[in-house]
Amino acid sequence: MKIGEKIRRLRQSKGITQKELAGMLYVSTQAVSKWETGKSTPNIQILPLIAELFGVSVSYFFTD
């Protein structure tokens, strides 16, 4: 599973919208959408914030 798919699943499991997640991370809704569709990946500085928000380790995004 790719990083974007993992972000989408985590976000949906918490009932958070893309807009809400974008606000929490101070990025655009379009950025979150691009991550989730695989058109781009989050900046390496944002991954720790995403991991913290969802209670997972950064390595979660890089393992199958």
Secondary structure, DSSP 8 states (H G I E B T S, - for coil): --HHHHHHHHHHHTT--HHHHHHHHTS-HHHHHHHHHTSS---TTTHHHHHHHHT--GGGGG--
